[in-house]
Amino acid sequence: MQSEEFYTTSELAKILGISRVTVFNKIKRGEIRAQKMGRNFVIFKEDLDDLNIDLSNLVSNWLKSKKVIPDKFYCPTSSIFQLRISKMEVLMSNSKKSGELSPLLVSIAGEIGNNSFDHNLGQWPDIPGIFFGYDLEKKEIILADRGVGILKTISKVKPSAKTDREALKIAFTEVISGRKPEARGNGLKYVRKIISKYPISLMFQTGKAKLNLKRENRDIYLETSPDNIKGCLAIINY
């Protein structure tokens, strides 16, 4: 049974997608703060705030294999997500790197995260909740869920959508009415509108369909990813 306060070296290695030897080497170099407990090392969860974690690798492992993620990146409920995005807003307001983009980034991330909760309510396939992490130094925000994906939610009001690509394009280009809470297409269309005006980029994937948005590209650019992910993945850079 996993402790609520700390990870063992083996548990942390699985979470980070690295070997136990690499964890020990990082402890030895001082990159991971660990405490000796008996004959073994443990890493207290509160000390992970000081750990430089590869968010892309972490979320990829979670989407593909249900690997456990550190509690600080897991939002099991919408209320916890709201608390953590509020914390990000405070940190951004104190960071010169975000500047005037801070409220826009919070708004975009909030829209994407709320979409996950709204459209998977009561029908999470396996793991409820979302992944939410950010690195203000790298200017990156990542959100993901292991939900039903966009195709299933879009096809309820747009039966003509048969593939992930079609559903993803509809979600970012067409205003859809008649659903409560707000239709998925309406919220993501708002995200696209913001990105078209500011130096913010978004990679959004559902299933094998991947969309890239940048201010300089007004057209929707869709491609097929070799990886078929469960649910949705969004990576925001600014």
Residue, then its C-alpha position, 0 to 999 in steps of 0.5 A: m500500500q502506497s504511503e500518503e506522505f512519501y514515495t519509495t525509490s521504486e514508486l518514484a522511478k515508476i512515476l517518472g518513467i526512469s530506473r531505480v538506479t537513476v533515482f539513486n543517482k539523482i539522490k546522490r547528486g542532490e537533485i532529489r531530496a530524500q530521507k533515510m528510513g531504515r535501510n532505504f530512502v523515501i521521498f516525501k511528496e511535499d519535497l517534489d515541489d523542488l524536483n525538476i520533473d519532465l511533465s511531457n514524459l509524466v503525462s504520456n506515461w499516465l495516458k498510455s499505461k495508467k501509471v500513478i502520477p504525483d498528487k500535485f499533478y492530479c486533480p480528482t475533482s473540479s474543485i481541486f482543479q479550481l484551487r490549483i489553477s488559482k495558485m497558478e494564477v498567483l504564481m504567474s502574476n508574480s512572474k515577469k515571464s508571463g506578463e500580460l498573458s497571465p489572465l489569458l493563459v489561466s482562462i484557456a487552461g481553465e476552459i480546457g480543464n473544465n471541459s474535461f470535467d463537464h463532458n466526462l461527468g458520471q462516465w469516466p472510463d477508468i481514472p476520473g479527474i485530470f492531469f494538470g501541471y505547469d512549468l513557468e520557466k519553460k512557459e508550458i502548461i499541460l492538461a490531460d484526461r483519460g475520459v471518453g474523448i471528443l468524438k463521443t461528446i460531439s457525436k451526440v449532437k453531430p451524428s455526422a462526425k465519425t472520426d476523431r479528426e472530424a470531431l476535433k475540427i468541429a470542436f474548434t470551428e463550429v458553435i454547437s448549441g442545445r447542450k448544458p453545460e456549455a457545448r464542447g465546441n463553444g468552449l474550444k472555439y473561444v480558446r482558438k479565438i484567444i490564441s489567434k490574437y496572442p503569442i500562445s500555441l496549443m497542441f491538442q490531441t484526442g485519440k490519434a487526431k492532433l491539432n496545432l494552433k498558433r497565432e500566425n496560422r489562421d487555418i486549422y492544421l490537423e495531423t494523425s499521431p502514431d500514438n492513440i491516446k485515451g481521452c484528451l491531451a493539451i499542451i500550451n506554450y507561450 
